[in-house]
Amino acid sequence: MARYTTLFKAVSPLNHLRQMLADTLASCELDLIYQNDEYLVAKERPGGVKPARLATVELLISPPTMAEPAAKVNLVVKNEELALKQNNHCQKIFDLVHSAISSNDL
């Protein structure tokens, strides 16, 4: 199973941050399948690649605390494909989502 992760820090208000992340996932042609206050899950649309290669994107939002005034956003992109090649489909989706989130002012 391929799995890629990274962590972002965000100073935006949580409601705005959640909406911005949902919009970013949609701009990457990912369908939002689950959302709550601290968690978003999106899946790649079927049809472009084999089912085992379809990527799932998870965004976990840790709210700010007194010790850490910025929210943390943990990005996880995974699929069922074995990551035998460095440049695989899951890596491409991770790079796409990472770039899209990085270009926003969180």
C-alpha positions in Angstrom: 0.0 0.0 0.0 1.4 3.4 -1.0 1.1 6.2 1.6 2.5 9.7 1.6 2.1 12.3 4.4 3.0 15.8 5.3 2.0 18.5 7.8 0.9 22.1 7.3 0.4 24.9 9.8 -2.5 27.2 9.3 -3.5 30.5 10.9 -6.9 30.8 9.2 -10.0 30.5 11.3 -11.2 26.9 11.4 -14.4 27.4 9.5 -12.6 29.2 6.7 -9.8 26.6 6.7 -12.2 23.7 6.4 -14.0 25.3 3.4 -10.7 26.2 1.8 -9.5 22.6 2.1 -12.8 21.2 0.7 -12.5 23.7 -2.3 -8.9 22.7 -2.8 -9.8 19.0 -2.9 -12.6 19.7 -5.4 -10.1 21.7 -7.6 -7.9 18.6 -7.7 -10.9 16.6 -9.1 -11.4 14.7 -5.9 -14.8 13.9 -4.5 -15.4 14.8 -0.9 -17.0 11.7 0.7 -16.8 12.6 4.4 -16.4 15.8 6.4 -16.7 16.8 10.1 -15.2 19.6 12.2 -11.7 18.0 12.2 -11.5 15.5 9.3 -12.1 15.5 5.6 -11.9 12.5 3.3 -11.9 12.6 -0.5 -11.5 10.0 -3.2 -10.3 10.1 -6.7 -13.0 9.7 -9.3 -13.1 6.2 -10.9 -12.4 5.6 -14.5 -8.9 7.1 -15.0 -6.9 4.3 -13.4 -7.4 0.8 -12.1 -9.4 0.6 -8.9 -6.4 -0.4 -6.8 -4.6 2.7 -7.9 -7.4 5.1 -6.9 -6.2 7.5 -4.3 -7.8 8.4 -1.0 -7.0 11.8 0.5 -7.4 12.4 4.3 -7.0 15.8 6.0 -6.9 15.8 9.8 -7.2 19.3 11.3 -5.8 19.7 14.8 -7.2 23.0 16.3 -4.9 25.6 17.7 -4.1 25.4 21.4 -2.6 27.8 23.9 0.8 26.2 23.4 0.5 26.1 19.6 -1.5 29.1 18.2 -1.7 27.7 14.6 -3.9 24.8 13.5 -2.1 21.8 12.1 -3.3 20.1 9.0 -2.1 16.5 8.4 -2.3 15.4 4.8 -2.4 11.7 4.0 -2.7 10.3 0.5 -2.9 6.5 0.1 -4.0 3.8 -2.2 -3.8 0.0 -2.5 -1.0 0.0 -5.1 2.4 -1.2 -4.0 4.9 1.7 -4.3 7.5 -0.2 -6.3 8.4 2.8 -8.4 9.3 6.1 -6.9 7.1 8.0 -9.4 3.8 6.1 -8.9 0.2 7.2 -9.2 -0.3 7.8 -5.5 2.9 10.0 -5.5 1.4 12.1 -8.4 -1.9 12.6 -6.5 0.1 13.6 -3.3 2.2 16.1 -5.3 -1.0 17.6 -6.9 -2.8 18.0 -3.6 0.4 19.2 -1.7 1.0 21.8 -4.4 -2.6 23.0 -4.4 -2.7 23.3 -0.6 0.8 25.0 -0.5 -0.4 27.6 -3.0 -3.2 28.7 -0.7 -2.7 31.0 2.2 -3.6 28.8 5.1 
